[in-house]
Amino acid sequence: LNVEQVISTTKTSRVSAHTHIKGLGLKDDGEAEWISNGLVGQQQAREACGVVVDLIKSQKMAGRALLLAGAPGTGKTALALAMSQELGQKVPFCPMVGSEVYSSEVKKTEVLMEHFRRAIGLRIRETKEVYEGQVTELTVEETEDPLGGYGRTISHVILGLKSSKGTKTLRLDPTIHDSLTKENVALGDVIYIEANSGAVKRVGRSDAFATEYDLEAEEYVPIPKGDVHKKKEVVQDVTLHDLDMANAKPQGGKDVMSLLNAMGKPKKTEITDKLRTEINRVVNKYIDEGVAELVPGVLFIDEVHMLDIECFTYLNRSLESTLSPIVVFATNRGVCTVRGTDGVLAPHGIPVDLLDRMLIVRTQTYSVDEMRQILSIRASVEGMEVEDDALAAMSDVGSRSSLRYAVQMLTPAKILAETVGRTKVTKEDVEIVNSLFLDGKASAQRLASDGDGYLK
């Protein structure tokens, strides 16, 4: 082991546009605090989203839709991500953008259905009989090859396992020997074998051998407690899309022709409705037997006005199906044309029949004080020191242009401050950045007054 080449596996902190969002910031009674969990203002919208989160947790909102409508830069995506934080890791949250459905390989409705099934979770509880312990004996018994010749074949495998309560010697089928070989099982390893399937899993090296070497790339684990033969409840969280993909893969042979045929197939293929219907039937059977529990998640579709009339018609049908997630839409459009129609106008670019199915949450434009608080939070997340005058100047710029432009001024202002040897961002830095760059509104005004030199 060359220690000089070892690279630290510590995760580097990456800062994105919504890294500071940790939740909706609600009190126990559901009332929103002005500043909490990275969110500022928007109390009514946050309280409405809190009610939706409670409905999702109580599983009373499956197949319904929520629309976040507001001007650009009013925190619609932040609210959706805050909802996902409140729901936790166990509830599937699948984000997508409306323009993702336009693909040259896959149909629009197929892309929508794939994301729908990504947002529906299935929690499978299964009680398995397992043999678990430290390997104390591993003997391969061989016999004469029944087909004749000089070769020998494996008749059975003798495996000794030791736990904290005793030991057990097992006589295993020769097919399990292949699994033991693939896992590189040796004496002193801690393994477990599933009794019904014969699947073998190497957990690690027994900690009784931890002092065997001064330096080793092994993971040491304690000897399992209890008996060698035990019943274990295994909880597995999967999505319906995971089940679709697992069953859609061709189960071909391992010969050269099968591999060549698999390589020749397109990378992205559609999953047939027949396969999905069969998987739904099996899933419903598991749910009726109490083996599995359905966990409806959240599908977040940003820029929903980018979908066309075919997608909206498909969404109407999908929301009525028995296996459907909660769908959260977001749009910044007012009354505009529905894509794919001959000039049909509708609120937010969404057909009226689909709008009737939605609960609509309105987001308001941020005030100067709220912008200042958001900029302060962003500065602390990015590890910057900003003077109060600089924050006030940036919030004034944001009120004239947009909050997004004001947030984007932070990093250039920090670079200017570091260039002259300062650690704090001052008002002068903000003014220099504002003179160097243009926001969208200023650029549009300049084009309106002096746009003759540009191509049309």
C-alpha positions in Angstrom: 0.0 0.0 0.0 1.5 3.3 -1.1 0.4 5.8 1.5 1.5 8.8 -0.6 -1.1 8.0 -3.2 -4.0 7.7 -0.8 -6.6 10.5 -1.4 -8.9 11.7 1.3 -12.4 10.5 0.9 -13.9 13.4 3.0 -16.8 14.9 1.0 -16.1 18.4 -0.1 -18.9 20.8 0.5 -20.5 22.0 -2.7 -22.6 25.1 -2.6 -25.6 25.3 -5.0 -28.5 27.8 -5.4 -30.6 26.1 -2.7 -28.0 24.6 -0.3 -29.2 26.8 2.5 -32.8 25.4 2.4 -33.3 23.0 5.4 -37.1 22.9 5.7 -40.2 25.0 5.6 -39.5 26.7 9.0 -42.9 26.1 10.6 -43.7 26.1 14.3 -45.5 23.2 16.0 -48.9 24.8 15.4 -48.1 25.2 11.6 -47.5 28.9 11.7 -44.5 30.1 9.6 -41.6 32.0 11.2 -40.3 35.0 9.3 -36.8 33.6 9.0 -36.2 29.9 9.6 -34.5 26.9 8.0 -33.1 29.1 5.2 -36.4 30.5 4.1 -37.4 34.2 4.5 -40.9 35.6 4.2 -43.6 33.9 2.0 -45.4 32.9 5.2 -48.8 32.1 3.6 -47.2 29.9 0.9 -45.0 28.1 3.4 -48.0 27.4 5.7 -50.0 26.1 2.7 -47.0 23.8 1.8 -46.9 22.7 5.4 -50.6 21.5 5.1 -49.7 19.6 1.9 -46.7 17.9 3.7 -49.1 16.8 6.5 -51.5 15.4 3.9 -48.6 13.5 2.2 -47.4 12.0 5.5 -50.9 10.8 6.3 -51.2 9.4 2.8 -54.3 11.3 2.0 -53.2 13.3 -1.0 -52.1 10.6 -3.5 -53.2 11.5 -7.1 -53.6 15.2 -6.3 -51.7 18.2 -7.6 -50.3 21.4 -6.3 -49.4 24.4 -8.4 -46.8 27.0 -7.2 -47.4 30.1 -9.2 -45.5 33.4 -8.9 -43.1 35.8 -10.6 -39.5 34.7 -11.4 -37.2 34.6 -8.3 -40.0 34.3 -5.7 -38.9 31.0 -4.2 -41.0 28.4 -6.0 -38.2 25.8 -6.4 -37.0 26.6 -2.9 -40.5 25.8 -1.5 -40.6 22.5 -3.4 -37.1 21.5 -2.0 -38.1 22.6 1.5 -41.1 20.2 1.2 -38.7 17.4 0.2 -36.6 18.2 3.3 -39.6 18.0 5.5 -40.7 14.7 4.1 -37.3 13.1 4.8 -35.2 10.6 2.9 -37.8 7.7 3.0 -40.3 9.5 0.8 -39.3 9.6 -2.9 -38.9 13.1 -4.3 -38.4 13.2 -8.1 -37.6 16.6 -9.7 -37.9 17.3 -13.4 -38.2 20.3 -15.8 -41.0 20.5 -18.3 -38.6 20.6 -21.3 -37.2 17.1 -20.4 -40.1 15.4 -22.1 -38.8 16.5 -25.6 -36.4 13.6 -26.5 -35.5 12.2 -29.9 -35.3 8.7 -28.4 -38.3 8.3 -26.1 -41.9 9.4 -26.4 -43.1 12.4 -24.3 -45.6 10.3 -22.4 -43.0 7.6 -21.7 -40.7 10.2 -20.0 -43.7 11.4 -17.9 -44.6 7.9 -16.9 -41.0 7.1 -16.0 -40.8 10.1 -13.6 -44.3 9.2 -12.2 -43.0 5.7 -11.3 -39.8 7.1 -9.9 -41.9 9.1 -7.4 -43.8 6.1 -6.1 -42.0 4.1 -3.4 -42.6 0.6 -2.2 -41.4 -0.5 1.3 -41.0 -4.2 1.3 -40.7 -6.0 4.6 -39.5 -9.5 4.4 -38.6 -12.0 7.1 -35.6 -14.1 5.9 -34.0 -17.2 7.5 -30.2 -16.6 7.5 -27.1 -18.3 8.7 -24.7 -15.7 10.0 -21.3 -16.0 11.6 -17.5 -16.1 11.4 -16.1 -18.8 9.0 -14.2 -21.4 11.1 -14.1 -24.1 8.5 -14.3 -24.1 4.7 -13.7 -27.5 3.1 -14.6 -28.4 -0.5 -15.4 -32.1 -1.0 -14.6 -33.5 -4.5 -15.7 -36.7 -6.2 -14.9 -38.4 -9.5 -16.5 -36.6 -12.5 -19.6 -38.6 -13.4 -19.0 -37.9 -17.1 -15.7 -39.7 -16.9 -12.2 -38.5 -17.7 -9.5 -37.3 -15.4 -11.3 -34.2 -14.0 -13.0 -34.1 -10.6 -16.2 -32.3 -9.6 -17.4 -30.7 -6.4 -19.9 -32.8 -4.5 -20.5 -30.5 -1.5 -19.0 -27.8 0.7 -18.5 -28.1 4.5 -18.8 -24.7 6.1 -18.3 -24.0 9.8 -19.9 -20.8 11.2 -19.3 -19.3 14.7 -21.5 -16.7 16.5 -21.5 -15.3 20.1 -23.8 -18.1 21.2 -22.3 -21.2 19.5 -21.1 -22.8 16.3 -22.8 -24.7 13.5 -21.4 -26.9 10.6 -23.3 -26.7 7.4 -23.3 -29.0 4.4 -23.9 -26.8 1.3 -24.9 -27.4 -2.3 -22.0 -27.1 -4.8 -23.8 -24.1 -6.5 -23.2 -22.1 -3.3 -19.5 -22.7 -3.7 -19.6 -20.4 -6.8 -21.1 -17.6 -4.6 -18.5 -18.2 -1.9 -15.7 -17.9 -4.5 -17.2 -14.7 -6.0 -17.3 -13.1 -2.6 -13.7 -14.2 -1.9 -14.7 -15.8 1.4 -11.8 -17.1 3.5 -11.3 -18.4 7.0 -12.0 -15.6 9.6 -14.5 -13.7 7.4 -17.9 -12.8 8.7 -20.6 -13.8 6.2 -24.3 -14.4 6.0 -26.2 -16.9 3.8 -29.9 -16.6 3.0 -31.6 -20.0 3.6 -34.2 -19.7 0.9 -32.1 -18.3 -2.0 -28.6 -19.4 -1.1 -27.3 -15.9 -1.6 -23.9 -15.2 0.1 -22.8 -11.8 1.4 -19.4 -11.2 2.9 -19.8 -8.6 5.6 -16.1 -8.1 6.4 -13.1 -9.6 8.4 -13.7 -10.7 12.0 -12.3 -8.2 14.5 -10.6 -11.1 16.3 -8.0 -10.8 13.5 -7.6 -7.0 13.8 -4.2 -7.3 15.4 -2.9 -9.7 12.7 -1.3 -7.0 10.6 -0.1 -3.5 11.4 -1.5 -2.1 8.1 -4.3 -3.7 6.1 -7.1 -2.5 3.8 -9.7 -4.7 5.4 -12.9 -3.7 7.2 -13.2 -5.4 10.5 -16.6 -6.3 12.0 -17.6 -7.9 15.3 -18.7 -11.5 15.5 -22.6 -11.7 15.0 -24.7 -11.9 18.2 -27.2 -14.6 18.8 -27.4 -18.0 17.2 -25.9 -18.9 13.8 -29.4 -19.7 12.4 -31.8 -16.9 12.9 -34.8 -15.1 11.4 -34.1 -11.5 10.3 -36.5 -8.8 9.1 -35.2 -7.0 6.0 -36.7 -3.7 5.0 -36.0 -2.6 1.5 -37.1 0.7 -0.1 -37.5 0.7 -3.9 -39.4 2.7 -6.4 -41.7 1.3 -9.1 -39.2 2.5 -11.7 -36.5 0.3 -10.1 -38.8 -2.7 -10.4 -39.5 -1.8 -14.1 -35.8 -1.5 -14.9 -34.9 -4.7 -13.1 -37.5 -6.7 -15.0 -37.0 -5.0 -18.3 -33.3 -6.1 -18.7 -33.0 -9.0 -21.0 -32.0 -12.2 -19.2 -29.7 -13.5 -21.9 -27.0 -16.1 -21.8 -23.3 -15.4 -21.1 -22.0 -16.5 -24.6 -20.4 -14.1 -27.0 -23.4 -13.7 -29.2 -25.6 -12.7 -26.3 -23.1 -10.0 -25.2 -22.8 -8.7 -28.8 -26.6 -8.5 -29.1 -26.9 -6.6 -25.8 -24.2 -4.1 -26.9 -26.0 -3.5 -30.2 -29.3 -2.5 -28.5 -30.0 1.3 -27.9 -29.0 2.7 -24.5 -32.5 4.0 -23.8 -35.5 1.8 -24.4 -39.1 2.1 -23.5 -40.7 -0.2 -20.9 -43.9 -1.8 -22.3 -47.3 -1.2 -20.8 -47.7 -5.0 -20.5 -44.6 -5.2 -18.2 -45.9 -2.3 -16.1 -49.3 -3.9 -15.8 -47.7 -7.2 -14.6 -45.5 -5.3 -12.1 -48.6 -3.4 -10.8 -50.4 -6.7 -10.3 -47.6 -8.2 -8.3 -47.2 -5.0 -6.3 -51.0 -4.9 -5.4 -50.7 -8.6 -4.4 -47.8 -7.8 -2.0 -49.8 -4.9 -0.6 -52.9 -7.1 0.0 -50.7 -9.7 1.7 -49.1 -7.1 4.0 -45.6 -7.8 2.7 -45.2 -4.4 1.1 -46.4 -0.9 1.8 -47.0 1.8 -0.8 -45.2 5.1 -0.2 -46.6 7.8 -2.6 -43.8 10.4 -3.1 -43.6 13.7 -4.8 -43.1 14.5 -8.5 -41.9 18.1 -8.9 -42.3 19.5 -12.4 -40.7 22.9 -12.8 -41.5 25.2 -15.8 -44.8 23.2 -16.3 -45.9 25.7 -19.1 -43.2 24.0 -21.3 -45.4 20.8 -21.5 -47.8 20.6 -24.5 -51.4 19.6 -24.8 -50.6 15.9 -25.3 -48.7 15.8 -22.0 -51.5 17.7 -20.2 -54.0 15.1 -21.5 -51.8 12.3 -20.3 -51.4 13.9 -16.8 -55.2 14.0 -16.5 -55.3 10.3 -16.9 -52.2 9.5 -14.8 -53.5 11.5 -11.8 -56.6 9.3 -11.8 -54.7 6.0 -11.7 -54.6 3.9 -8.5 -50.8 4.1 -8.3 -50.1 7.9 -8.5 -47.8 10.2 -6.6 -48.4 13.8 -5.4 -47.5 16.1 -8.3 -46.2 19.6 -7.5 -46.1 22.0 -10.5 -44.3 25.4 -10.7 -44.6 28.1 -13.3 -43.8 31.8 -13.6 -46.2 32.5 -16.5 -49.5 34.4 -16.5 -52.1 34.0 -19.2 -50.3 32.5 -22.2 -50.8 30.0 -25.1 -51.0 26.3 -24.3 -48.2 24.6 -26.2 -49.3 22.3 -29.0 -52.6 24.2 -29.6 -53.6 26.7 -32.2 -53.4 29.8 -30.1 -55.6 28.6 -27.1 -55.0 30.9 -24.2 -55.1 29.6 -20.6 -53.9 30.8 -17.1 -50.3 29.8 -16.6 -50.3 28.0 -19.9 -52.2 25.0 -18.4 -55.6 23.8 -19.7 -58.5 24.7 -17.5 -59.6 21.1 -17.0 -56.2 20.3 -15.4 -56.2 23.5 -13.4 -59.5 22.4 -11.7 -57.6 19.4 -10.2 -55.0 21.6 -8.5 -54.5 23.4 -5.3 -52.8 26.7 -6.2 -50.3 28.4 -4.0 -49.2 32.0 -4.8 -45.7 33.2 -4.1 -45.2 37.0 -3.5 -42.3 39.2 -4.6 -39.7 39.7 -1.9 -39.4 43.1 -0.1 -36.1 44.9 0.3 -35.7 43.7 3.9 -36.4 40.1 2.9 -33.9 40.3 0.1 -31.3 41.6 2.6 -31.9 38.7 4.9 -31.7 36.2 2.0 -28.4 37.7 0.8 -27.1 37.5 4.4 -27.9 33.8 4.6 -26.3 33.2 1.2 -23.2 35.0 2.2 -22.8 32.9 5.4 -23.4 29.6 3.4 -20.7 30.6 0.9 -18.3 31.6 3.8 -18.2 35.3 3.0 -18.0 38.3 5.3 -20.2 41.2 4.0 -20.6 44.6 5.6 -24.1 45.8 6.3 -23.8 48.7 3.8 -22.8 46.2 1.1 -25.9 44.0 1.9 -28.1 47.1 1.8 -26.6 48.2 -1.6 -27.2 44.7 -3.0 -30.7 44.5 -1.8 -31.4 47.9 -3.4 -30.0 46.5 -6.7 -32.2 43.4 -6.3 -35.3 45.4 -5.8 -34.6 47.3 -9.1 -33.6 44.2 -11.0 -34.1 40.8 -9.4 -33.1 38.7 -6.4 -31.2 36.3 -8.6 -29.0 39.0 -10.0 -28.3 40.3 -6.5 -27.2 36.8 -5.3 -25.0 36.5 -8.3 -23.2 39.7 -7.3 -21.8 38.1 -4.1 -19.0 36.0 -5.6 -17.6 38.8 -7.9 -17.7 41.2 -5.0 -15.7 38.8 -2.9 -13.1 38.3 -5.6 -12.7 42.2 -5.9 -12.3 42.4 -2.1 -9.6 39.7 -2.1 -7.8 41.3 -5.0 -7.0 44.4 -2.8 -6.3 42.3 0.2 -9.5 42.6 2.2 -11.6 39.7 3.7 -14.8 41.7 4.0 -17.0 42.8 1.0 -17.7 46.6 1.2 -20.2 48.9 -0.5 -17.5 50.0 -3.0 -17.1 46.4 -4.2 -20.8 46.1 -4.9 -20.9 49.4 -6.8 -17.9 48.3 -9.0 -19.6 44.9 -9.7 -22.8 46.7 -10.6 -20.9 49.0 -13.0 -19.1 46.1 -14.7 -22.2 43.9 -15.3 -25.7 44.4 -16.5 -28.9 42.8 -15.2 -31.6 41.5 -17.5 -33.8 44.6 -17.2 -30.9 47.1 -17.8 -29.9 45.1 -20.9 -33.4 45.1 -22.3 -33.7 48.9 -21.8 -30.4 49.4 -23.6 -31.6 47.2 -26.5 -34.8 49.2 -26.7 -33.0 52.5 -26.9 -30.0 51.5 -28.9 -30.5 48.1 -30.6 -29.8 49.1 -34.2 -26.3 47.5 -34.2 -27.6 44.0 -33.3 -28.8 41.3 -35.7 -32.5 40.6 -35.8 
